[in-house]
């Protein structure tokens, strides 16, 4: 048996490629939409992808199940559990508790584990050439290394009302009935790692075991003492802010993400073509440089989505494809970088990348407004806005500031003043630059605090 983890550092998301060498068949679980890596794995190992499955209706990224199944001419499998409200809206084979997928000597059994979501499945994997018993679990957002999938996202992202309490109770039962009944040696491969907002204390380990989590995870003591209420209280306390785009992911993943098919090479735009598109409001420019570089000057009305580790996440904070009509033109070093950035944006359902340009030359530019900590002392903004997470704000903030995280601010403009200057900050300035660029594009008068909270803290200490 072959089991490969394909990990996206941007979204802290894992998909799994499981293959039977004897039969040359493979399944991919929780695939992302840009799928070349799965086909490369299959070719390297002489396999064909015959099945694609997912653990649940995801909130943090747009599922690639339909995309990969179409590209590979493979069978798609999704959960049939969770009741009428949690049925998928597209054609795929439904899996219920106990259903199995067979690939040569490998058996993959679906187990219903509600809690994070009502329809959630895990997959127990048995390598029949080695054992008659399952040795591996693809756990999705059920059990992580050191943590559990949060049950409050249906409230935070899908419009639910107090569903977190029933979800927490379901998670307690799922642990008792579907996790702790397994042998200690079973290897657990989670759907996310450290940095994901799908839990509050995810570990960075790529895998764990049933026995290790049973003994060491924070929730173990509650299960050993049959303390359901204590479990619920600790589980729900201190969960991180859910990004606003999670709601869109839930809806699209349930209904069925658009199948894009083979992608055409991105168009390279000249400065004249970019300027014309911007002047005629036919495109949005994306400045992919660092926030420090952007502060020295950027294209008028550009979004700042810095290239690198969190490109998809930041893109989903700054651009809402349900409201924006104009496609994106990316600043990129070359076509390869531009198409890699396009792939990352596809993972969060931003499909409107029109092309790229390699230069800002001859484009209308502006310098984003800033304010120093010293200037802030005598300034009265309409709002002093902390775009960090709630926990960061609680740990220390600029006096008088209101907290609204960068991943939510564009969707909650009703909480912002209709006029007057808004001063924004994060911890170091990166998240702040993303949020500020989106708010400026939406028409707000935004001034970024130089150095953000770290800079203000240093200045405040020395004064």
Helices and strands as residue ranges (DSSP letters): E 2-8, E 13-20, E 25-29, H 36-44, E 48-53, H 65-72, E 75-79, G 84-86, E 93-95, E 100-103, E 106-112, E 121-127, E 136-140, E 143-144, E 147-148, H 153-157, H 163-174, I 175-179, E 187-190, E 208-209, H 210-216, H 220-224, H 228-236, H 245-255, E 267-268, H 271-279, E 283-287, H 291-295, E 298-299, E 303-304, H 311-318, E 327-331, H 335-346, E 353-357, E 365-366, E 370-371, H 373-376, E 383-386, H 390-395, E 402-403, G 409-411, G 413-415, E 422-425, H 430-441, E 446-449, H 452-462
